[in-house]
Amino acid sequence: MCLAIPSKVLNVDENNIAEVDTLGVKRKVSLDLIQEEIKPGDYVLIHVGYAMSKIDEKYALESIEVYKQLAQAAMEDENPIAPEDLVNEEGPLLYKPENK
């Protein structure tokens, strides 16, 4: 299983390479696998150096907040998070499908 953290696009060069920020870590990724236009300010999900999909900013920011809470809880022995706390009847809390 792969877990992707939303990354904010900082800039895109002429070779379809984006510089992204993932929780403060900057790196370059290819946009070649995404058909829609990606511009600075957009959020993408990355796997092995390739942006795989664009994600809505609202859900990206919500996911990033959950990751930060998980990281903080992991550092506090008295407040561990059990795997069952991360899932509800609708599925994983880190993924929120759009209402259609």
N, C-alpha and C positions, 0 to 999 in steps of 0.2 A: 504494500500500500504506500502511496505517496501523499504527502501532505504539503500543499503549496501555500505559502504566505503571500498575500497580495503585495505587489511591488509598484511603487509610483514611478512613472516614466518622467525622467528629468529632461532628456533631449533625444532626438533621433537624427542620425547622420545620413548622408547621401547613399550609404551602402545598406540601409535598412537595419542598422544596428542601433539599439537604444541603450542609453545609460539609465539605470534604474536604481532606486533606493529601496532596500528591503530592511526595515527596522534599523535604519542608520548605516547599513552596509551598502556601498555603491559598487555596481558591477555592470558589465556590458553583456547584452543578450541579443540574439537574433530575433527579428520580427518576421522572418520568412514564412512561418507557418500560420500566420494570422492574415486573413483576407481583408478584414476591415481596416480603415485608417486608424493609426495610433499616433497620438500627439502628446506633447508634454502636458502633464497633469492627469493623464489617463492612468488607470491601474490595470496591471496584467498579472496572470499567474504563470510561473516559470517552472520548467523542468529541464534539467541538464543543459542549461545555456540557451534554451529557446523559450520565447514567450508562447504559451499554448492557447491562451484566450484572454480576452479583455473582460474585466469585471466591473460592475457598477460601483461607483465611488461610495455610495451609502453602505453597501454590503462589505466593501473592502475595508472601510474605516471601522465598521462593527467587528469584523474578523480580526483586525489588527489589535483592537482593544481587548478582545478575548485572549489573544496570544500573550499580550502584556500581562494580563491577570494570571494566566497559567504560569508564566515565567516567575512572577512574583510569588505565587503560591508554592511553586516548586522549591523556592529558596527558604520557605518558612516551614519548619518541621511541624509546628502545631496546627497547620492548616493545609494538609495534603488534599489533592483533588483526585478522586477515584475516577476511573474510566467511565463508570455509569453516571457520573455527574455531568458528563459532557454530551449526553444523548437524551433526547426526550422522545415522546411518542411520534413526533414528526421526522425524526432522524437526528443526525449529528448537529449540534448547536453551531458548529463552525460553517455550516452550509445552509443558506436560507434561499430556497428557490423563489423566484418572482411569482406573485399571485397572477393567475391568468383568467 
